[in-house]
């Protein structure tokens, strides 16, 4: 990615996977590990990350764009991503700050292919426009049986005293989520230099350690041993 003068390279890492696999938790844990090593990093998400992109996120996840069709939704996701890249991702990378994102462009490919079979050519064109060369240095795909993932979500909701409602994607049938899982695994298989698949069925601490092993092995500046 972009490298600022007299600074260590800024890295762009994304987390992908189905619903309930623990992406947000592991994003937070990775930021803590980076901070322990004096690596400045920002946390973000997609769709979202900037005020305009968050407004588009709300519009889509509430189901208000569903009647427009999957192609129109892909355009909305691209518009949100364009603002996200221009206003948050690119500026931080340019000044040497790492960016860790909960979802990015791979989610558009995985989800839109299920919600309406959007043409790959359209997705390619929108991706090229929105990314403007800002391809992730590393994508960690957290993989889990969807049935187990939803049991975890339900259990955490009970523990937190929350009522499960879910957005329009979380309400889809289990078979839909299984096909979503397969889409993410296909994306990883087609991008082996960028994507690493890790089982999210292990405990949070073990998964955190596995992620750190991948991240520190990928980027030489982190190969300094454990923090004392």
LOLOMI-649944 format. One line per field, with one value per residue (C-alpha): x, y, z negated; residue in three letters. Coordinates in steps of 0.25 Angstrom, whole numbers, plus 5000, padded with zeros to 4 digits. Example, Ala and Ser with C-alpha at 12.3 -4.5 7.8 and 13.67 -1.06 7.14 Angstrom:
// residues 2
u 5049,5055
v 4982,4996
w 4969,4971
res ALA,SER
//
This chain:
// residues 228
u 5000,5004,5017,5019,5033,5041,5031,5028,5019,5004,4997,4982,4976,4961,4953,4942,4933,4918,4909,4913,4927,4933,4939,4937,4943,4956,4957,4957,4967,4977,4976,4980,4992,4997,4996,5004,5015,5014,5007,4997,4984,4969,4957,4946,4935,4927,4917,4921,4933,4929,4917,4912,4915,4908,4896,4896,4898,4886,4878,4882,4881,4867,4863,4859,4867,4863,4852,4862,4869,4883,4890,4885,4889,4903,4904,4900,4911,4921,4917,4919,4932,4937,4935,4941,4953,4955,4952,4957,4965,4974,4977,4981,4990,4997,5001,5006,4994,4989,4975,4967,4953,4942,4937,4941,4940,4939,4926,4920,4924,4919,4906,4901,4904,4893,4883,4882,4893,4899,4908,4923,4926,4918,4924,4938,4935,4930,4941,4952,4945,4943,4956,4965,4977,4975,4974,4976,4990,4983,4969,4966,4954,4947,4940,4929,4917,4906,4897,4908,4910,4895,4895,4907,4899,4887,4895,4902,4888,4883,4895,4894,4879,4876,4865,4870,4864,4874,4876,4871,4883,4883,4868,4871,4870,4881,4883,4886,4896,4903,4904,4909,4920,4924,4925,4935,4943,4943,4948,4959,4963,4963,4972,4982,4993,4983,4974,4976,4964,4964,4954,4945,4940,4952,4952,4954,4967,4972,4967,4973,4987,4985,4982,4994,5003,4997,4999,5013,5017,5013,5019,5033,5032,5024,5034,5040,5035,5024,5022,5028
v 5000,5015,5018,5031,5037,5033,5024,5009,5004,5006,4993,4991,4978,4974,4963,4956,4944,4941,4947,4944,4939,4949,4959,4971,4964,4960,4974,4980,4970,4972,4987,4984,4975,4986,4997,4989,4989,5004,5002,5013,5008,5011,5002,5004,4996,4994,4998,5010,5017,5031,5039,5038,5023,5021,5027,5018,5006,5010,5011,4997,4989,4994,4988,5001,4999,4984,4988,4995,4982,4976,4984,4997,4992,4989,5003,5008,5000,5005,5019,5017,5010,5022,5032,5022,5020,5035,5041,5030,5019,5026,5038,5029,5020,5032,5037,5024,5019,5005,5002,4990,4988,4979,4976,4982,4979,4964,4965,4972,4960,4950,4956,4962,4949,4943,4955,4956,4950,4963,4962,4961,4971,4982,4978,4979,4992,4998,4992,4998,5012,5011,5005,5014,5004,5002,4987,4981,4976,4964,4959,4949,4941,4935,4922,4916,4907,4916,4908,4909,4924,4927,4919,4927,4940,4935,4931,4945,4952,4944,4947,4962,4962,4967,4963,4958,4965,4965,4973,4968,4959,4953,4948,4940,4925,4916,4910,4925,4926,4913,4918,4931,4923,4916,4929,4935,4922,4923,4937,4933,4921,4931,4941,4932,4943,4952,4944,4934,4926,4923,4914,4923,4911,4912,4920,4935,4935,4924,4931,4944,4936,4930,4943,4950,4938,4941,4956,4956,4946,4954,4968,4968,4980,4972,4961,4966,4955,4957,4969,4969
w 5000,4999,4991,4985,4985,4973,4967,4967,4977,4974,4976,4980,4974,4976,4969,4976,4973,4971,4960,4945,4948,4938,4948,4939,4927,4935,4941,4927,4922,4934,4932,4917,4922,4931,4921,4911,4922,4924,4938,4940,4946,4948,4948,4958,4965,4977,4982,4973,4968,4971,4969,4983,4984,4971,4976,4988,4979,4971,4984,4989,4976,4973,4986,4992,5005,5007,5017,5026,5029,5026,5037,5031,5017,5023,5028,5014,5007,5017,5014,4999,5002,5011,5000,4989,4998,5001,4987,4977,4983,4993,4984,4972,4981,4987,4973,4969,4960,4962,4966,4961,4967,4963,4977,4990,5005,5004,4996,5008,5017,5007,5003,5016,5023,5014,5014,5029,5037,5040,5053,5050,5060,5052,5039,5045,5051,5038,5030,5039,5038,5023,5019,5027,5025,5010,5010,4996,4993,4985,4984,4972,4975,4963,4966,4958,4960,4960,4951,4940,4943,4941,4928,4923,4927,4919,4907,4906,4908,4896,4888,4891,4889,4903,4913,4926,4938,4949,4961,4975,4977,4964,4966,4978,4977,4973,4987,4991,4981,4985,4999,4994,4986,4999,5007,4997,4998,5013,5012,5003,5012,5024,5017,5009,5009,5001,4994,4982,4977,4962,4954,4945,4938,4928,4916,4917,4910,4919,4931,4927,4926,4940,4946,4940,4945,4959,4958,4952,4961,4973,4969,4965,4956,4946,4945,4932,4922,4911,4904,4889
res UNK,UNK,UNK,UNK,UNK,UNK,UNK,UNK,UNK,UNK,UNK,UNK,UNK,UNK,UNK,UNK,UNK,UNK,UNK,UNK,UNK,UNK,UNK,UNK,UNK,UNK,UNK,UNK,UNK,UNK,UNK,UNK,UNK,UNK,UNK,UNK,UNK,UNK,UNK,UNK,UNK,UNK,UNK,UNK,UNK,UNK,UNK,UNK,UNK,UNK,UNK,UNK,UNK,UNK,UNK,UNK,UNK,UNK,UNK,UNK,UNK,UNK,UNK,UNK,UNK,UNK,UNK,UNK,UNK,UNK,UNK,UNK,UNK,UNK,UNK,UNK,UNK,UNK,UNK,UNK,UNK,UNK,UNK,UNK,UNK,UNK,UNK,UNK,UNK,UNK,UNK,UNK,UNK,UNK,UNK,UNK,UNK,UNK,UNK,UNK,UNK,UNK,UNK,UNK,UNK,UNK,UNK,UNK,UNK,UNK,UNK,UNK,UNK,UNK,UNK,UNK,UNK,UNK,UNK,UNK,UNK,UNK,UNK,UNK,UNK,UNK,UNK,UNK,UNK,UNK,UNK,UNK,UNK,UNK,UNK,UNK,UNK,UNK,UNK,UNK,UNK,UNK,UNK,UNK,UNK,UNK,UNK,UNK,UNK,UNK,UNK,UNK,UNK,UNK,UNK,UNK,UNK,UNK,UNK,UNK,UNK,UNK,UNK,UNK,UNK,UNK,UNK,UNK,UNK,UNK,UNK,UNK,UNK,UNK,UNK,UNK,UNK,UNK,UNK,UNK,UNK,UNK,UNK,UNK,UNK,UNK,UNK,UNK,UNK,UNK,UNK,UNK,UNK,UNK,UNK,UNK,UNK,UNK,UNK,UNK,UNK,UNK,UNK,UNK,UNK,UNK,UNK,UNK,UNK,UNK,UNK,UNK,UNK,UNK,UNK,UNK,UNK,UNK,UNK,UNK,UNK,UNK,UNK,UNK,UNK,UNK,UNK,UNK
//
